[in-house]
Amino acid sequence: MDINGRGALVTGGASGLGNATARRLIAAGAMVVLVDVAEDALKEQRDDLGGDVVAIHAADVRDPAAVAAAVATVVERFGGLHIAVNCAGIAPPQRVLSRSGPHGLDLFSRVVEINLIGTFNVIRLAAEAMAANDPDDGGERGVIVNTASIAAFDGQVGQAAYAASKGGVVGMTLPIARDLARHGIRNVTIAPGVFGSPMVKALPQESIDGLESGIPFPHRLGDPDEFGLFVTQIVTNPYLNGETIRFDAGLRMG
């Protein structure tokens, strides 16, 4: 799909991987609606990126009405939704059993609701809008890119909730691609390794050094801009569909 002139929706767009993705899409000519719960940060990004190509919508991805309104904003403001990127997510660690007792069930539910159910909520509503697009020369009407994690495969101690939620994103990637094929909509998932997001950069330097020590090559954290670049490559490659792609510099978590 040609990105230039297309309307896009990016969740988690106020910072991190989502913001880097939005910037790459804008550089390629897209017009983007940023969705996030952090309204003040959204306003800062809109002012920074420019109101002509960016709109913002404060929304929780779990909220059907709020996400539907964000999708409508893309359609009304930019003429149609062709690209949707799911980057919203949380990763609070907690052991199944610790000195303070068993894993909080409310916390487990919240992680799954945001990371998995929230992703599906965006997918289903974005797909509805994309199905109304005129197909391009290849029959394509839209592209959806989701964010899982290598924790879906190599989850570590304290990541039961996070790994379960991201494993769910991986598990629904192919069936959704099959469901949406007749509408000319592709669905692809990225499973990133350890990237230099604000959440990771807030860690002590010795923790960051420990994370980097296991990355084969390049021997460093991933740059969020590289994630954004990968999203644009998926969007523009028409034969990528129904796949979860590890994006981790060869890292396998111990």
Buried (B, 14 or more C-beta within 10 A) or exposed (E): BBBEEBBBBBBBBBBBBBBBBBBBBBEBEBBBBBBBBBEEBBBBBBEEBEEEBBBBBBBBBBBEEBBBBBBBBBBEEBEBBBBBBBBBBBBEEBEEEEEEEEBEEEBBEBBBBBBBBBBBBBBBBBBEBBBEBEEBEEEBBBBBBBBBBBBBBBBEEBBBBBBBBBBBBBBBBBEBBEBBBEBBBBBBBBBBBBBBBEEBEEEEEEEBEEBBEBBEEEEEBBEBBBBBBBBBEBBEEBEBBBBBBBBBBEBEBE
